[in-house]
Amino acid sequence: MLMTPEQKSLLAELEDEANHLTGKAERHERRKQFLEAAQFYKEALYRVRNAASLPLNKKQTKDYERRVARVIELHNQMIYKARERRDARHMVLGVVMREPGVLQTELYRRMPQQPPEMVREVVAWAVGEGRLRRRKQGRTYALYPRAAG
């Protein structure tokens, strides 16, 4: 069975995503999660390539379609999560820039649409990137833009 242009395009996109995830895993604090996703993509690509190069019977075709659908579903979930993370990043950085010294626990109350773990992840990322600094204040942290005192 020859691959259609759409299938070739999908494989190219999946290869790019797998390579992106592998590279990102080296920089991201949650390496294990990204590496597992990248590994899943690579395994799926291998299976899809092998299935696409062989003549398929009905059962193999269904299995091939199921695998491709799963890869597409995972890809869409990752895009959705990346957009959520981007939105949370803009919200957190915006609040801290407008109000230096805001407490991290106050961010949770101000952003009920964002899960607290997402806010924690964004704060950790921003501190690691040098965009924010935090100072311990009681049981939480006061957040400041890097340049502010």
C-alpha positions in Angstrom: 0.0 0.0 0.0 1.5 3.3 -1.0 1.2 6.3 1.2 -1.1 9.1 0.1 0.1 12.7 0.2 -2.1 13.3 3.3 -0.5 10.4 5.1 3.0 11.6 4.1 2.1 15.1 5.4 0.8 13.6 8.7 4.0 11.6 9.1 6.1 14.7 8.5 4.1 16.7 11.1 4.4 13.8 13.6 8.2 13.6 13.1 8.5 17.3 13.7 6.4 17.0 16.8 8.5 14.1 18.1 11.7 15.9 17.5 10.4 19.1 19.1 9.2 17.1 22.2 12.6 15.4 22.5 14.4 18.7 22.3 12.0 20.4 24.7 12.3 17.5 27.2 16.0 18.4 27.8 15.0 21.9 28.9 11.7 21.3 30.6 11.3 20.5 34.3 8.9 17.7 33.6 11.2 15.8 31.4 9.7 12.4 32.1 6.3 13.4 30.8 7.7 14.9 27.6 10.1 12.0 27.0 7.2 9.5 27.3 5.1 11.5 24.8 8.0 11.8 22.4 8.7 8.0 22.7 5.0 7.3 22.0 5.2 9.4 18.9 8.3 7.7 17.7 6.9 4.2 18.3 3.6 5.2 16.5 5.6 6.6 13.6 7.6 3.4 13.3 4.3 1.3 13.3 2.6 3.6 10.9 5.6 3.5 8.5 5.7 -0.3 8.6 2.0 -0.6 8.1 2.0 1.9 5.2 4.7 -0.1 3.4 2.8 -3.4 3.5 -0.4 -4.5 1.8 -3.0 -4.5 4.5 -5.9 -6.8 5.2 -9.1 -5.4 6.9 -7.8 -6.1 10.4 -4.5 -4.5 9.8 -6.1 -1.5 8.2 -8.4 -1.0 11.2 -5.3 -1.3 13.5 -3.4 1.2 11.4 -6.3 3.7 11.4 -6.7 3.3 15.2 -3.0 4.0 15.7 -3.1 7.1 13.5 -6.3 8.3 15.3 -4.6 7.9 18.7 -1.5 9.8 17.5 -3.7 12.6 16.2 -5.7 12.7 19.5 -2.5 12.9 21.5 -1.2 15.6 19.3 -4.4 17.6 19.7 -4.2 17.2 23.5 -0.7 18.4 23.5 -1.6 21.5 21.4 -4.5 22.2 23.8 -2.2 21.9 26.8 0.4 24.2 25.2 -2.3 26.8 24.6 -3.5 26.5 28.2 0.0 26.9 29.5 0.6 30.0 27.2 -2.6 31.6 28.4 -1.7 30.9 32.1 1.8 32.3 31.4 0.4 35.6 30.0 -2.1 35.9 32.9 0.5 35.3 35.7 3.2 37.5 34.2 0.6 40.3 33.6 -0.6 40.2 37.2 2.9 40.2 38.6 4.1 43.0 36.3 1.1 45.2 37.3 1.3 44.4 41.0 4.9 43.5 42.1 4.8 41.6 45.4 1.6 39.8 44.8 1.3 36.6 46.7 1.3 33.3 44.8 -1.7 32.1 46.8 -3.5 35.3 45.7 -2.9 34.3 42.0 -4.9 31.1 42.6 -7.9 33.1 43.8 -7.6 35.6 41.0 -7.4 32.9 38.3 -10.1 30.3 39.2 -10.2 29.2 35.6 -6.6 28.0 35.9 -5.8 24.9 38.0 -3.4 25.7 40.9 -0.9 23.2 39.5 -0.8 25.1 36.2 -0.1 28.4 38.1 2.6 26.7 40.1 4.2 25.3 37.0 4.1 28.7 35.3 5.6 30.4 38.3 8.4 27.8 38.5 9.0 28.2 34.8 9.1 32.0 35.1 11.5 31.9 38.0 13.7 29.4 36.2 13.8 31.6 33.0 14.7 34.6 35.1 11.5 36.5 34.3 10.3 36.5 37.9 11.9 36.2 41.3 10.1 35.1 44.5 10.7 35.9 48.1 9.4 33.6 50.9 6.6 35.3 52.8 5.0 33.2 55.5 3.6 30.0 53.9 3.7 31.4 50.3 5.9 33.5 48.0 5.7 37.1 47.1 6.4 37.4 43.3 8.3 40.2 41.6 9.4 41.0 38.1 13.1 40.3 37.8 14.0 44.0 37.5 11.7 45.2 40.4 12.9 45.4 44.0 
